[in-house]
Amino acid sequence: STLSSSSAASDVYKRQLKFYPNNSASQWPQLTPFLSHKLDIMPSEQLDFIIEPDISRTYNIQTFGSLDTVIVLFEDDNAEPIYLAGDDDSGTDYNAKISLRLINGRRYYLRLRLYSAGASGEGGIMLW
């Protein structure tokens, strides 16, 4: 979902930074369009991904499986993460989904957390 109010966006951004602390992106896997990435995650664990689109267009990012996930998308602005969108349950069966226009030549960070402690296990994430 996209936020329209700058003060509301700022408040959400501050909460997301606390929930999704900054760490080194050099070791994060890259999400490639139309290739699923297996998720094996436990409660309170965080997985981080890099997205570097080859084409400017609207992309979908969604988790799949029996996991209750939360995803947050940031744009890299000179190594400073700028909040773009976040989602909890827009996908099917408590999965997260974001649809957003991404720009060729820019770098994005996707941060994923398992929301529900009772829903650990395996699943997948895909960019298309």
Number of C-alpha atoms within 10 A of each C-alpha: 13 13 13 8 9 9 10 11 16 13 11 16 21 13 12 17 14 10 12 18 10 13 9 8 13 7 10 15 13 16 22 16 16 9 11 17 16 14 17 13 19 18 17 12 12 16 16 22 16 22 21 17 18 13 11 12 12 11 17 15 19 22 30 22 17 16 28 26 28 22 26 23 25 21 21 15 11 8 11 10 17 16 21 17 20 22 20 20 16 15 17 14 14 20 25 24 26 23 16 16 11 20 17 12 11 14 18 23 23 20 21 26 22 23 20 15 11 11 16 19 15 14 19 16 19 18 19 14
